[in-house]
Amino acid sequence: MPKLLSVSILHRHGSRGPGASELTPWPDDHPVKSQWKENERENLSSVGHMQCELLGEWYVDRYIRCGAVDAERSRIFWRCSKSDRAKESGDDFIVGFNRAMGGQVVGPNPSFYPVDADNYFRPWKVFKDKADTIKNRQNTEESWKVKTEENKDFLIDVFRTVGASDTILSKLQKALWATTYLHAARECELYWPVEESERLELSKIFPPEHERRVTELALWVWEQRFLHSGFTTEMGGRMAVDILEHVLNLEHSVNIFSGHDYTLLGALCVLGVVKDFRVAMSFSAYILFELWDSSPEGDGSGGPVVRVILNPTPFKSSDGTASRTVQTWQEVVLKEFSLQELSRLLTDLRARCEDMPMKALKDESKKKEKETEIDMLS
């Protein structure tokens, strides 16, 4: 019978208020923008904290309580992005993990890199020239012009309906790009804790019949920014190497990585496990890496495999509403690698990342760099 040897998770942070770029379509005095207090923007909500605690509990229930994976204290590894919301989400995940384990199995501090964590979790802050190149393509590439022309009337209609500023519509490629902001702002409202304060100004004016098309256009934009960027190694290579090294090292049977939606997108693209984006990465989205001694779909006679599993919407019910429990209805096995395949991929990724510039670790005693919206191309 196939045996699970280790499991690793890369998860996005929990739900939060919108960031600066997600609010750029609206003037400062528009209710969609002004409804958000400064201390709510980009910061986790109580729901966001709860999501990651629940995800940590669920992780234990799925893999450890049932005895599928050995989880001694010395065999659990945790790393996270240095951004406040990702670190807090990682902390919450560990709280839920420890609660489900019945005690403090994992300590409160993650394992730190000897270099700046942005090299791994937020490479768009390291390769800013590549990020600029990607953004500028909306003005130069034929595919952007064609996509914009095909959706011209719709883009004008939807952004006028939601009260966007004239700046967004001054160049329609900009409006196409901004569909990602529309989608993200809607998600922030969907998961905001209404029992504390209502944040529904966009939802009130956003035509429900436009939702699917806005999401489809946003997914197309993200495909250009990640899948077809030509910079998949820069935007996901180091994170993928770090994860795969831990997946294949049985010193740790449980590995936890706490990051951002773009951390997940970068890893998916550089691993070559997706051909397109069909669902947006919602809050607390995760990728699982299961190392088995043989395929769980086989009879146990084959060699070791690693299954890569994606759940883009763990807190969204099938009817599109927010859920307060982990949902797996959209979970999908993207690929099952043989150990030989994965080892070759890891060797290749190491070589591709070897000569890339590395951001040094800053002196933490200095003034902390102001956190900005994680949209790498805003």
N, C-alpha and C positions, 0 to 999 in steps of 0.2 A: 504494500500500500504506500503511495507517495507520502513523503513527510516534508512538512514545512520547516525550513532551517532558520530563516530570518525574515523579518518584514521591516520595510522602511517606508516612511511617509514624508512627503513634501506637501505642506498645506499652506493655503493663503490665510491671511489674518481675518478676523471676524468683521462684522458689519460696522460701518463708521459713517460719519458725516461726510459730505462731498468735499473734494479738494478744490484748489483754486482753478485748475484747468476745466474741471467739470462744470463750473459755474460761469465760465467766460462767455457763453452765448447770451447771457442776460445782463442788462445794465444794473448798476448797483441798487437802484431803487425798485427793481422789479420784485414782486413777492417771491418768485421762485428762488431768487438769490438772497433777498433780505430776511427771509424766514429763518435762515441759519445763523445762529450766534457764532461769534468768533471761536469760542471754546468748543464748539461742536464740529467745526470744519476739520476734516482729516483725522479726527479723534474717534476712538472706539466708543460705541454706545454700550449701554448695559446689555443689549441683545448681542452685540459683538463679543463681549466677554463671555456671556452664557454659551454662545455657539461653540467657542473653542474649548470650554470646559466639557461640554457634552461630547465634542469630538474626541477628546482625550479619554473619556469614559467608554465611549463606543469602541475605540481602538483596543482598549483592554478587553472588553467583552468579546470582541470578534476574534482576537488572536491569543490572548493570554489566559483568561479565565477558563477557557475550554481546554487549555493544555496544548494548544497547537504550537506555541512558541515558548521556549524557556526564557524567562525574564528576570534573572537575578540582577541585583543592583549593579554589579560590575559589568553587565552585558547590555546596558542601555546607554545610548548616546544621543545627545541633543545639541543642535546648533540653530541659530536664528539670525535674521537680519538685524542690523543695528537700529533700524527705525523704531520709534516708540511703539507704534501700533503693532508691528510684527513681534517685537520683544514682549509686549503685554499679552498678545495672543498666544505666544509660546508659553509664557508663564501660566496663562489660563489653561492651556492644553495640559501642562504638567500638573496643575491643581486637579483637573478632572482625572488624569491618569493615576495620580497617587490616591485619590479618593476611591477609585474603583479597585485599586490594589490593596486598600485597607491600611495604608500607611505611607510614609515618605520613602518611596523607592528611588525617586529621581530628585536630586537636589535642586535648589532654586536658581542656580547659575548654569548657563549653557557653556559648552566648550568653545573657546575663542580661537579665532584664526591668528596667526602671527602677522598677518597683513590686514588691510581694511576689508571688512566683510562685504563692502559694496562690490568687490571684485567677483563675488559669487552671487549674492542675492539681488544686487541692483547694478548690474554691469552698464546699464544705460547712463549711469552717473560717472562711469570710468571712461567709456568710449563715446564721449559727447560728440566727437566729429562724425562718427558713424550715425548717431541719432539724428544729427542735423542733416546729413545726406539723405536719410530715409524720409525725413519730413519734407525736404525740398523737392522730392520727386513728385509730390502732388501738383507742382507747378510745371513740371517738365515732361513727365512720362505720358505716353499716349493712352495707356490703360486707365489712368486717372481721368483724362479728358473724356474718353469714351464712356466710362462709368458715370461720370457727372452728367454728361449730355443725356444718357439714357434715363436718368432719374431727376432731371432738372425741375420739372413741374412739381414732383413730389417733395423735393427738398425745399423749394420755395414755400409750398403750402404748409408743411409741417413746422418749419421754423417760424413762419409768420403766425401760425396758430398758437404756438407756445410763447410768443412774445419776445423772440430773440432780437438782439440789436441789429441794426443795419450792417454793422461790420461783418457779421457772419455771412450775410447774403451778398456782400460786395464782391465776393469771388466764390462761386459755387463749389469749387474744389475744397474750399475752407469749410463749407457747410457739410460736404460729404465726410470730411475728416471729423467734424464735430458730431456726427451721429454717435460716435463712441461716448461723447460727453452726455448726450441725451440718454443713452442707454444706462450709463453709470449713475446719472442723477436720479433716474427712475428707481434704480436698485437701492440707492441710499434711502429714498422715501419708503420703499416697500418694507425694508427691514428696520426702520426707525421705531423705537418703542413708543407707540401712540399713547400708552397709559401714562407716560411722562410728559410728552408734548407732541402735538400733531405737527407733522411736516409733510403736507400733501399738496402744496401749491401747484407743482408740476403735474401731479396725477389728476388734479381737478380739471386741467385744461388740455391734457394730452389725449388725443382721440384714440380710443382702444383699437380701432381698425388700423391704425398706423404702427402699432407696436411691433408686429412681426416684421414688417418691411424695414423699420428703423434698425431692428436687431440684425437682420440680414446684411444691411449695409455696413453696420458697425463691425460685424464679423469679417466682411470683405476688407475693410480698412485694416483690421488687426492682421489679416493674412498678408497684406502688403508690407506691414511693419515688421513681421516676424518670419513667416514662412518663406516669403519671396524677397526678403531684404538683401540677401547676399552676405549677411553678417550673422548667420546663425551661430557660428563658433564664438564670436565676441559676446553675443547676447545670451548664450546659454551653456557654452562649453565648460567653463570652470565649475559651475554648479553641477552639471551632469557628471563631471569627473569625480567631484567630491562625493556625490551620492553613490555612484557605481563602485568606488573604492570601498565604501562602507558596506554596500550590499554584498560584495564579494569577500569581505573580511569577516570571518565568523567569530572574531573576538567580540563583536557586538551582535546580538540577535535581534535587537530592537533599535532602530534609528529614527530620529525625529528631526525634521528640518522645517523651520517656521519662516515663511517668506511672504511674497506678494503674488498677485495674479500674473504679472509679467515674468516673475521667476518661474512660474509653472509653464507659461507659454514658451519661454526661452528654452527650457529643458525639453519640452515635448518636441520642439522643432529640431534641435540639434541631435536628438536621439533618433529622429526619422520615424517616429511612431504615428504621426498624423499627416494626412495629405491635404486636409482642409480643416477649418474651424466650424463646427456645426452648432455648438452651444457656447455661450460666453462663460468665462470663469467667474462664478458668483462668489460671494463671501464664504470663506472656509473651504473652498474647492480643494481637492486633494488628488495627488498621484500616489499610488501604492506600488512598491516594488517587492514582490514576493519571491524569495529564493527557495526552490523546491529541490529535493534530491532526484526527482523525476517528475514529468508532467502530471499535474493533478487530473488531467483528462485522459491519462493513459493507464496502463496496467502495472506501472512501477518498474518496467524493464528498461526504460530509457535513461539517459544521463540527466544531470542537473539542468534546470531551466530557471529563468527569471521571468515572471509575468509582470507586465506593466499595466496598471489598472487606473482609469481616470473616473472621477466623479466631479463634474463641473458645478453641480447644484445640490450640495448635501442638505441645505436647509430650505429647499423649495419643493412644495408638494406638486403632484402631477397636474393640478388645476392652476398652477402658477402663483398660488398664494404662499406666503412665508410660513415655514414650519418651525416648531419648537423642539423637534426631534430629528435625528439624522435620517435622511432619506437616501435610499440607494437605487431608486428606480431608473436613474440615468447613468448608473455605474456601468462601465464597459471595459472589457479586456482589450487593450489596444494591440498588444503584441506579446508573444511568448518567445523569448530569446533562448537559444541554447547557450550553455556556458562558454563554448568556443566562440560563438557569434559575439557575445557581450564582451569577452576578453579582447577580441580583435577591435571592437568599437572603442573600448576604453584605451587601448594602446594608440589608436588613431587620434582620439580626442586629446590625449596627453600631448602627442606630437604637435597637433594643431594649436594647442594653447601655450606651448612652451615659450615661444618668442613674443607673446602678446605683452604689452606693457602692464605693469602691476602697480596699483595704487598703494602707497605705503600706509602703515597704521599711524593715525594722528595721535598726538599727545592728548589724552583725555582730560588733562588738567586745563587745557586751553578751552576757550569758549566753544561750546558745542555748536556745530554747524546747524543752522536753522533748517528744520525738516520742511520739505516742500512736497507738493502733490506728486505721487509716484508715476504720474504719466510721463514717460521718458521723453516724449516729444511735444510736450505742451509749450 
